[in-house]
Amino acid sequence: MVTAHGGRAPPPLPWGLPHDRVAVRNGESVARALLAAKLLVPRARPTFVARPRLLARLEAGAAVPLTLVSAPPGFGKTTLLAEWARVAVAAGRGVAWLSLDAGDNEPDSFWSYLSAALEPLVPSLRKARDELAVAGLVPTPQAITSLL
């Protein structure tokens, strides 16, 4: 591991995310940049096509516990959900965004990322994260769901 901290261990990443294979560029760890990329709603593309009918269906789905969006690759799922998130934020509703890929298939990684995504919406998660980090622990799924 390469560090920019004079050989000392780098500061802990949120939710106990691993430092393995972490590189440092211009004083900022790639792991922190990766985490930010996973938690930020993607920007609208210049070629964005509004889909009011699909947005209305998503809005109706918000009244139920789970809404599944399924389509083949390249059909605009991320674009649609990003627009829905922007509309929700503009309306004053809280939004948590988490982008996952095949490499996030480990339960500990998934729950760590999910916790980091939900933290701004659930203040008690930050306190729990801090307490667990002091103990060197990663939150369990049961702990996260009980705080929600």
C-alpha positions in Angstrom: 0.0 0.0 0.0 1.3 3.4 -0.9 0.6 6.2 1.6 1.1 9.9 1.7 1.2 9.9 5.5 5.0 9.5 6.0 4.8 5.7 6.2 2.0 5.9 8.9 -1.3 4.2 8.4 -3.7 6.4 6.5 -6.8 7.7 8.3 -9.7 5.2 8.4 -12.1 5.1 5.6 -15.9 5.5 6.3 -17.6 2.4 7.7 -14.4 0.4 8.0 -13.9 0.1 4.2 -10.7 -1.7 3.4 -7.5 0.0 2.6 -6.1 -2.9 0.6 -5.0 -1.9 -2.9 -5.5 1.7 -2.0 -3.3 4.1 -4.0 -2.8 7.8 -3.2 -2.9 10.5 -5.8 -2.3 14.2 -5.0 -2.9 13.5 -1.3 -6.3 11.9 -1.7 -6.8 8.2 -1.7 -8.4 6.5 -4.7 -10.6 4.6 -2.2 -12.2 7.9 -1.0 -12.7 8.9 -4.6 -14.3 5.5 -5.4 -16.6 5.9 -2.4 -17.7 9.3 -3.6 -18.4 7.9 -7.1 -20.6 5.2 -5.6 -22.6 7.6 -3.4 -23.2 10.5 -5.8 -26.2 10.6 -8.2 -24.8 10.7 -11.7 -25.1 13.9 -13.7 -27.6 14.3 -16.4 -26.0 13.8 -19.9 -26.4 16.5 -22.5 -28.3 14.0 -24.6 -30.8 13.3 -21.8 -34.3 12.4 -22.9 -37.0 13.2 -20.4 -39.4 10.2 -19.7 -42.3 11.7 -17.8 -44.4 8.5 -18.1 -41.7 6.4 -16.5 -41.0 9.1 -13.8 -44.7 9.0 -12.9 -44.6 5.2 -12.6 -41.6 5.5 -10.3 -43.3 8.1 -8.2 -46.3 5.8 -7.8 -44.0 3.0 -6.8 -42.5 5.1 -4.0 -45.7 4.4 -2.0 -44.8 0.7 -1.7 -41.8 -0.8 0.2 -39.9 -2.0 -2.9 -39.8 -0.8 -6.5 -37.9 -2.9 -9.0 -36.5 -1.4 -12.2 -35.4 -4.0 -14.7 -34.3 -3.7 -18.3 -31.4 -4.9 -20.4 -28.0 -3.0 -20.3 -28.1 0.4 -22.0 -31.8 1.0 -21.8 -31.5 4.0 -19.4 -32.1 2.6 -15.9 -29.4 4.6 -14.3 -30.4 7.8 -16.2 -34.1 7.3 -15.3 -33.3 6.7 -11.6 -30.9 9.6 -11.5 -33.6 11.9 -12.9 -36.1 10.5 -10.3 -33.5 11.2 -7.6 -33.0 14.8 -8.8 -36.8 15.4 -8.9 -37.2 14.0 -5.3 -34.4 16.2 -4.0 -36.0 19.2 -5.7 -39.2 18.3 -3.9 -37.4 18.2 -0.6 -37.3 14.4 -0.1 -34.2 12.6 1.0 -32.4 10.4 -1.4 -29.7 7.9 -0.9 -27.7 6.7 -4.0 -25.5 3.7 -4.2 -23.9 2.4 -7.4 -22.9 -1.3 -7.1 -20.9 -3.5 -9.4 -19.8 -7.1 -9.5 -16.9 -6.4 -7.2 -19.3 -5.3 -4.4 -20.6 -8.9 -4.0 -19.1 -9.3 -0.5 -21.7 -8.9 2.3 -19.4 -6.7 4.5 -18.6 -4.4 1.5 -22.3 -4.1 0.6 -23.5 -3.3 4.1 -20.6 -0.8 4.5 -21.5 1.0 1.3 -25.2 1.0 2.1 -24.5 2.4 5.5 -22.4 5.2 4.0 -25.2 6.0 1.5 -27.9 6.1 4.2 -25.8 8.1 6.8 -26.9 11.6 5.6 -30.6 10.5 5.9 -30.3 8.6 9.2 -28.2 10.6 11.7 -28.1 7.7 14.2 -26.0 5.8 11.7 -23.1 8.3 12.1 -23.0 7.8 15.8 -23.1 4.0 15.4 -20.4 4.2 12.7 -18.1 6.2 15.0 -18.7 3.8 17.9 -18.0 0.7 15.8 -15.0 2.3 14.2 -13.5 2.8 17.6 -14.0 -0.9 18.3 -12.6 -1.8 14.9 -15.9 -3.3 13.8 -18.1 -3.1 10.7 -21.8 -2.7 11.1 -23.9 -5.9 10.7 -27.0 -6.0 8.6 -29.1 -6.4 11.7 -27.6 -3.3 13.3 -28.2 -1.2 10.2 -31.8 -2.3 9.7 -32.6 -1.7 13.4 -31.4 1.9 13.1 -33.6 2.5 10.1 
